Every structure is written in structure tokens, then in C-alpha cells.
């Protein structure tokens, strides 16, 4: 069987699958599941073109890894064939632990991060493939001697970010996210086992950091997408409560498994049934269930489900400062009356507050260093004469409140509310 496949990708052009192992990994059911998980969760409700999947992103990141390895080899850095395959496998599988709608339901269905689940799935695949993924797992966990290989997979300048910024920009149509990934990769080098950028690439890095900041505010943290995400989270919260009370709710068996219990890391490690059920979960299961719940007799569940399915999303307000407690209580009181709810606890399904944070560059994590011709290294925050890294490196925190749009007229009559 010919396993040297070429895939036509709308972002990078033709993508080659480097070898048979990587091809076999892409064909595995664990990886094929990523075709049914949207890369940007519910952002397609804002940008209709953002329907791309984790499957596409993983292949794109693997393609960029091929370019990065080729660049570093051309500059005299030792990367064996085994290490090359391993680092390709690590980036290919880095998101394999994502649940339905990517980050949206990460802590709603299970109490485990997608990174931890990715690691567990990689260990299981390693057993299935006869131990050939051991080096890939070491690179993924940053326990392999060559640290720069891990940085290619996970850092502030990894192949993951270089692909998702360009890909998410392409499919959302938000041009501010366009970056020169090819230029950045050509400027990669290694000094003292750490990934660096040659000085000729400094402007591409500046553009990369600005693009990341803008994409977070315009796409990843878009207020309408946030409102949709919160509706979905509270939908599942209500469904879980009804199931706990003995109510009959339609859902695929593998989704009901997680609605009736919330497994932790120990469960994933020790109970094969947990991982098998998780490996069957995708976006289709959630949407199929929610469409059924639009007809449920529970008013809270059916109202949330109808609003979600028909894109009748909650209103969202964002503020630099926390909202006043009395304002939130007033919103809940109005909501309770509007929907004939029995208590404030029930109003909590319709009114909720939280915070969002964004920083384009972390000065605490592994840094992006610029390499000059005299072999001097400078952190990008000091090397850049354009970027205000005190702003880009600052964590910006904003507060938001969501509530039904139907109560907006009542709120507008209280001008001191916000």
C-alpha cells in the first residue's frame, strides 16, 4: 500500500506525509476523530467560514515541522531520522486529547486538561504501535535531552501557533492574523540547545506577536462567541442536573457516560472504559443531543437549547472593572420574573459573569530570543525598537456578564446599572 500521501491544504498548499508511521497515525480512529471537532469551537457563529477542524490544524502543524527540521538540518544542527520522526509525531498528536468544541467544554465533561488526555492517548498508541512513540512522548513532555525539539512542539514560537494563527485567520477572514510563518521558520536557529531567531527575522516576530494579540480579541475572545460558549456550558450543566435527579434525556451512550459522572486523571489512567468513551465523543454528539433537548419539558433546558440551536444568543457586556453585585442581582431578579423561574438558583442558568485574559507574549515562559551576527542574544522585548512589550507582555483582564436579550429594555431603563 502506498503510504506516501500528498494532501492539498488550502493554507499551506501540498502537504506531504513524511513516512509510513505518520501515515498510520493519521489513519488511526483516535486521529480521525479530530475531523469531527471544530478548531475554533463556536466561533463559526460569528465568522461563518470558521468551520475548519483540529484534523486540518494537526496536519498543518506537521507540515510546518517538516520545514523547521529541514531548516535546522541545513544549518548544521544534528537531528537524527528517529528524532525527526518523533518530533513530527509529537506535533501531529499534540491536540489529540481535545474534546467536543475544542476548549469550550474542556472542564465541563471531564476534570482533565486536553494536554493530559493527549499524553494518555499517546501512551496508549505507543503500546499499540510497539513502543515506536517513546521518543515522541519524551519530546512532548520535555524530558528528551534536546530541549529545542520540545520548543518546536510547545513554546511561544512553536509550530502549533504558527499554524493556528495563519489557519484561523484564513478561515475566519480576519486578515490581522496573517503571519509570515515561512519567513519565521527560515530564520530559526539553535544556540545552547534553545530555539532562537536570527536577527533578519525580527520584523516577522514583531508581526507575529501583534497578530496573536489582535486574533485573541477579534476571534478567540470575541464577545458573541463567548456568549455562545457560556450558553453551551450552562446547557450541559442543566442537563447533568436533570439526569442526576432521574430525568430521562436523549444523548448518545458515550455522552451520557460523561453526563452521569465527571472522571478525573486517575480514571483516565486506570479505567479503559473512560478513555474508550472519550475517544468516541465529538461535536456531532453534542449538537444531536441539544436539538433533542429543544423539545424537553424542562423549561430551562428547552429555552437554552432553542436559543443555542437557533443562534438566539445571550447579550454580553464587557467591562474593564468588575460589575457591581447589586447590578448582577437586579439582572437576575428581572430574568427570574421574565421567565417565571422559581428561584435565583434557576436564574443562574441565564445570567452569569466571568473574566477573560489576553497577553501576546509572556516574559515568564521560555523567551523568544534574537540572534545577532556577533552571536549576541537579546530577548525580543529588548531587541524590538517598535513593540511596547510592556503592553504585549501585560496580562489584560476584562470582566463580562451574559443575560437574555429579551430583558434588555428593562435594563436600559436603569441607566446606573452598569
FIVO-243707 format. One record per residue (C-alpha): residue number from 1; residue in one letter; x, y, z. Coordinates in steps of 0.25 Angstrom, whole numbers. Layout:
N
   nr  rest   east  north     up
  NUM     A      X      Y      Z
...
This chain:
418
   nr  rest   east  north     up
    1     X      0      0      0
    2     X      5     14     -4
    3     X      6     22      9
    4     X     14     34      3
    5     X      2     43      2
    6     X      1     57     -2
    7     X    -11     65      4
    8     X    -16     78     -3
    9     X    -17     88      8
   10     X    -24    102      6
   11     X    -14    109     15
   12     X      0    103     12
   13     X     -3     96     -1
   14     X      2     82     -3
   15     X      5     75     10
   16     X     14     62     10
   17     X     12     51     20
   18     X     27     48     22
   19     X     27     33     25
   20     X     19     21     28
   21     X     18     23     43
   22     X     12     37     42
   23     X      2     32     31
   24     X     -2     20     40
   25     X     -4     30     52
   26     X    -13     39     43
   27     X    -22     27     39
   28     X    -24     23     54
   29     X    -38     25     59
   30     X    -33     34     70
   31     X    -27     43     60
   32     X    -39     42     50
   33     X    -48     47     62
   34     X    -41     61     60
   35     X    -49     62     47
   36     X    -61     64     55
   37     X    -56     74     65
   38     X    -56     89     61
   39     X    -43     96     63
   40     X    -50    109     68
   41     X    -62    103     75
   42     X    -73    112     73
   43     X    -66    124     66
   44     X    -74    120     53
   45     X    -86    126     59
   46     X    -78    140     57
   47     X    -70    136     45
   48     X    -77    126     37
   49     X    -65    121     30
   50     X    -58    117     43
   51     X    -63    102     41
   52     X    -49     96     40
   53     X    -45     85     49
   54     X    -34     80     58
   55     X    -31     70     48
   56     X    -27     80     38
   57     X    -19     88     48
   58     X    -11     76     53
   59     X     -7     73     38
   60     X     -3     87     36
   61     X      6     87     49
   62     X     13     75     44
   63     X     15     81     30
   64     X     22     93     37
   65     X     30     84     46
   66     X     36     78     33
   67     X     40     91     29
   68     X     46     94     42
   69     X     54     81     43
   70     X     59     84     29
   71     X     64     98     32
   72     X     71     93     45
   73     X     78     82     38
   74     X     83     91     27
   75     X     89    100     38
   76     X     97     88     43
   77     X     89     84     55
   78     X     89     69     58
   79     X     75     63     57
   80     X     74     48     54
   81     X     64     41     46
   82     X     58     35     58
   83     X     57     49     65
   84     X     51     55     52
   85     X     40     45     52
   86     X     38     46     67
   87     X     37     62     67
   88     X     27     60     55
   89     X     19     50     63
   90     X     19     59     75
   91     X     13     71     67
   92     X      3     62     60
   93     X     -3     57     73
   94     X     -1     69     81
   95     X    -17     72     81
   96     X    -22     58     80
   97     X    -28     59     94
   98     X    -37     71     91
   99     X    -52     68     94
  100     X    -64     74     86
  101     X    -63     88     82
  102     X    -48     88     86
  103     X    -46     97     98
  104     X    -61    101    101
  105     X    -64     88    108
  106     X    -51     85    114
  107     X    -55     85    128
  108     X    -70     83    126
  109     X    -69     68    123
  110     X    -57     64    130
  111     X    -47     69    140
  112     X    -35     67    132
  113     X    -28     77    122
  114     X    -27     73    108
  115     X    -11     73    109
  116     X    -12     62    120
  117     X    -22     54    111
  118     X    -13     55     99
  119     X     -2     49    107
  120     X    -10     38    112
  121     X    -15     35     97
  122     X     -1     36     92
  123     X      4     25    103
  124     X     -8     16     98
  125     X     -3     18     84
  126     X     11     15     87
  127     X      7      1     93
  128     X     -2     -1     81
  129     X     10      2     71
  130     X     20     -6     79
  131     X     28      6     86
  132     X     32     14     74
  133     X     26     27     80
  134     X     34     27     93
  135     X     44     38     87
  136     X     32     46     83
  137     X     25     45     97
  138     X     39     49    103
  139     X     39     61     94
  140     X     25     65     96
  141     X     27     64    111
  142     X     40     72    110
  143     X     48     60    116
  144     X     57     58    104
  145     X     71     63    105
  146     X     70     72     93
  147     X     61     83     98
  148     X     60     91     85
  149     X     52     79     79
  150     X     41     81     90
  151     X     41     96     87
  152     X     37     93     73
  153     X     25     86     79
  154     X     22     95     90
  155     X     27    109     93
  156     X     24    123     90
  157     X     29    121     76
  158     X     24    106     73
  159     X     19    100     60
  160     X      5     99     67
  161     X      4    115     68
  162     X     10    117     54
  163     X     -1    108     48
  164     X    -13    112     56
  165     X    -11    127     54
  166     X    -10    126     39
  167     X    -21    116     38
  168     X    -31    123     47
  169     X    -28    136     40
  170     X    -31    129     27
  171     X    -44    122     30
  172     X    -49    133     39
  173     X    -46    144     29
  174     X    -39    153     39
  175     X    -27    158     32
  176     X    -20    163     44
  177     X    -16    149     47
  178     X     -7    147     35
  179     X      7    144     39
  180     X     20    141     31
  181     X     21    126     36
  182     X     31    122     25
  183     X     40    134     28
  184     X     40    131     43
  185     X     43    117     40
  186     X     55    120     31
  187     X     61    129     42
  188     X     61    118     52
  189     X     74    114     59
  190     X     79    107     71
  191     X     88    113     82
  192     X     92    105     95
  193     X     80     95     92
  194     X     70    106     91
  195     X     62    111     79
  196     X     65    125     74
  197     X     62    135     63
  198     X     73    141     54
  199     X     73    156     54
  200     X     68    157     40
  201     X     55    151     45
  202     X     52    161     56
  203     X     41    168     48
  204     X     34    155     45
  205     X     34    153     60
  206     X     28    166     63
  207     X     17    164     53
  208     X     15    150     59
  209     X     13    156     73
  210     X      4    167     69
  211     X     -5    157     60
  212     X     -6    148     72
  213     X    -11    159     81
  214     X    -21    164     71
  215     X    -26    150     68
  216     X    -29    148     82
  217     X    -38    160     83
  218     X    -44    159     70
  219     X    -46    144     69
  220     X    -43    135     80
  221     X    -49    144     91
  222     X    -60    150     82
  223     X    -71    154     91
  224     X    -82    147     83
  225     X    -74    134     83
  226     X    -72    136     98
  227     X    -87    137    100
  228     X    -90    124     91
  229     X    -79    117     99
  230     X    -86    120    112
  231     X    -99    116    107
  232     X    -94    103    103
  233     X    -87    101    117
  234     X    -99    104    125
  235     X   -108     95    115
  236     X    -99     83    119
  237     X    -99     88    134
  238     X   -115     88    134
  239     X   -115     74    126
  240     X   -106     68    136
  241     X   -114     73    148
  242     X   -127     67    142
  243     X   -120     54    139
  244     X   -115     53    154
  245     X   -130     55    158
  246     X   -134     43    150
  247     X   -140     51    138
  248     X   -139     43    124
  249     X   -131     51    114
  250     X   -127     47    100
  251     X   -112     46     97
  252     X   -102     36     91
  253     X    -97     26    101
  254     X    -83     31    101
  255     X    -88     45    104
  256     X    -98     40    115
  257     X    -86     33    121
  258     X    -79     47    124
  259     X    -92     53    128
  260     X    -94     43    139
  261     X    -80     45    144
  262     X    -68     54    143
  263     X    -55     46    142
  264     X    -42     51    147
  265     X    -28     48    143
  266     X    -27     35    151
  267     X    -40     30    144
  268     X    -34     32    130
  269     X    -21     25    135
  270     X    -27     13    141
  271     X    -41     11    135
  272     X    -40      7    120
  273     X    -55     10    119
  274     X    -53     25    122
  275     X    -43     26    110
  276     X    -51     18    100
  277     X    -64     26    103
  278     X    -56     39    102
  279     X    -50     35     89
  280     X    -64     34     83
  281     X    -68     48     87
  282     X    -69     59     76
  283     X    -77     71     73
  284     X    -88     63     66
  285     X    -92     57     79
  286     X    -94     70     86
  287     X   -102     76     75
  288     X   -110     64     73
  289     X   -114     64     88
  290     X   -117     79     88
  291     X   -126     78     77
  292     X   -134     67     84
  293     X   -134     76     97
  294     X   -141     87     90
  295     X   -154     79     92
  296     X   -151     75    106
  297     X   -162     78    117
  298     X   -152     85    126
  299     X   -153    100    122
  300     X   -139    104    126
  301     X   -133     93    117
  302     X   -142     95    105
  303     X   -141    110    106
  304     X   -126    109    106
  305     X   -125     98     95
  306     X   -135    106     86
  307     X   -126    119     87
  308     X   -114    111     85
  309     X   -118    104     72
  310     X   -125    116     66
  311     X   -114    125     70
  312     X   -122    134     79
  313     X   -111    136     88
  314     X   -110    144    101
  315     X   -106    158    102
  316     X    -92    161    107
  317     X    -86    173    113
  318     X    -71    174    115
  319     X    -64    184    125
  320     X    -50    187    130
  321     X    -55    187    144
  322     X    -64    176    152
  323     X    -79    178    151
  324     X    -86    183    163
  325     X    -92    172    172
  326     X   -105    179    173
  327     X   -105    181    157
  328     X   -104    166    155
  329     X   -115    163    165
  330     X   -124    172    159
  331     X   -122    165    145
  332     X   -125    152    152
  333     X   -137    157    158
  334     X   -142    163    145
  335     X   -139    150    138
  336     X   -146    141    149
  337     X   -158    149    147
  338     X   -158    149    131
  339     X   -156    134    130
  340     X   -165    131    142
  341     X   -153    124    149
  342     X   -155    118    163
  343     X   -142    123    169
  344     X   -129    131    168
  345     X   -122    118    166
  346     X   -130    115    153
  347     X   -127    130    149
  348     X   -112    126    149
  349     X   -114    118    137
  350     X   -118    130    129
  351     X   -109    141    136
  352     X    -94    138    138
  353     X    -81    146    140
  354     X    -67    143    137
  355     X    -54    148    133
  356     X    -45    147    120
  357     X    -30    150    119
  358     X    -20    152    108
  359     X     -5    154    107
  360     X      2    153     94
  361     X     16    150    100
  362     X     19    144    113
  363     X     32    149    119
  364     X     32    138    130
  365     X     31    126    120
  366     X     42    122    110
  367     X     46    134    103
  368     X     47    138     89
  369     X     62    142     87
  370     X     68    149     75
  371     X     82    144     70
  372     X     91    155     64
  373     X    103    153     55
  374     X    113    155     67
  375     X    106    144     74
  376     X     99    153     84
  377     X     85    148     88
  378     X     74    158     92
  379     X     60    156     97
  380     X     50    161     87
  381     X     45    171     98
  382     X     59    177     97
  383     X     62    175     83
  384     X     50    181     77
  385     X     50    196     75
  386     X     35    197     71
  387     X     27    188     80
  388     X     24    192     94
  389     X     26    179    101
  390     X     21    184    114
  391     X      8    185    107
  392     X      9    172     99
  393     X     14    165    111
  394     X      4    170    121
  395     X     -8    161    124
  396     X    -20    169    121
  397     X    -32    164    129
  398     X    -47    168    125
  399     X    -60    165    132
  400     X    -73    161    125
  401     X    -87    158    129
  402     X    -97    150    120
  403     X   -112    151    121
  404     X   -124    148    111
  405     X   -126    159    101
  406     X   -141    160    104
  407     X   -139    167    117
  408     X   -130    178    111
  409     X   -141    188    110
  410     X   -143    187    125
  411     X   -128    189    128
  412     X   -127    201    119
  413     X   -138    208    128
  414     X   -128    207    139
  415     X   -116    215    134
  416     X   -108    214    146
  417     X   -108    199    145
  418     X    -94    198    139
